[in-house]
C-alpha cells in the first residue's frame, strides 16, 4: 500500500467513525477488527498485530 493509499484508507476510517458517532465507534471498530482478522487469515500475524496495538495503551 502506498502512502497515498494509506491516507485514503485512514481518512475513510475516520470519516466513517465520525458519521456513526462516538457511541457506535467501539462496535464499528470491533466489527472491523473481526473482518480484518478473517481477511488476514493468519493467526500468528493477527496475534502479533493485537500485541502491537495493545503496547503502550492505557499507560
Backbone torsions as a table, in degrees:
resi	resn	phi	psi	omega
1	UNK	NA	130.7	178.6
2	UNK	-77.4	166.9	176.9
3	UNK	-60.4	-38.9	179.6
4	UNK	-65.1	-41.8	177.9
5	UNK	-65.4	-41.6	177.8
6	UNK	-60.2	-40.9	177.9
7	UNK	-62.6	-41.9	178.5
8	UNK	-63.1	-44.9	-179.4
9	UNK	-64.1	-47.3	-178.9
10	UNK	-63.4	-41.2	178.0
11	UNK	-61.9	-43.2	178.3
12	UNK	-62.4	-42.6	178.7
13	UNK	-58.8	-48.6	-179.0
14	UNK	-65.4	-43.4	179.8
15	UNK	-64.5	-39.6	179.0
16	UNK	-63.4	-44.9	179.0
17	UNK	-64.3	-37.9	177.8
18	UNK	-63.9	-43.7	179.7
19	UNK	-64.6	-37.6	-178.6
20	UNK	-74.6	-26.8	179.2
21	UNK	94.6	157.1	-175.1
22	UNK	-59.4	-37.1	-177.8
23	UNK	-66.9	-30.1	-178.1
24	UNK	-92.9	-9.6	-176.1
25	UNK	-59.2	-44.1	179.6
26	UNK	-61.9	-39.9	178.1
27	UNK	-66.1	-43.0	177.5
28	UNK	-59.1	-47.6	-178.8
29	UNK	-64.1	-39.8	177.9
30	UNK	-62.8	-43.6	179.5
31	UNK	-65.4	-42.6	178.0
32	UNK	-59.6	-44.7	-179.4
33	UNK	-62.0	-44.4	179.5
34	UNK	-62.1	-41.5	177.3
35	UNK	-65.2	-39.8	179.9
36	UNK	-66.5	-42.5	178.6
37	UNK	-60.1	-43.6	178.9
38	UNK	-62.7	-41.4	-178.9
39	UNK	-69.5	-37.8	178.2
40	UNK	-61.3	-46.1	173.2
41	UNK	70.7	16.7	-178.6
42	UNK	-136.3	115.1	-175.3
43	UNK	-61.9	-42.5	-178.7
44	UNK	-63.6	-42.6	177.7
45	UNK	-63.5	-45.7	-179.4
46	UNK	-62.2	-43.8	179.0
47	UNK	-64.5	-39.1	177.1
48	UNK	-63.4	-40.1	178.3
49	UNK	-67.2	-39.0	177.4
50	UNK	-61.6	-46.2	179.5
51	UNK	-62.4	-44.8	-179.3
52	UNK	-63.5	-39.8	-179.9
53	UNK	-68.1	-30.6	-178.8
54	UNK	-81.9	-19.6	-179.1
55	UNK	-61.4	123.6	175.5
56	UNK	83.0	-5.4	179.6
57	UNK	-82.1	133.4	178.2
58	UNK	82.6	10.8	-179.9
59	UNK	-94.6	NA	NA
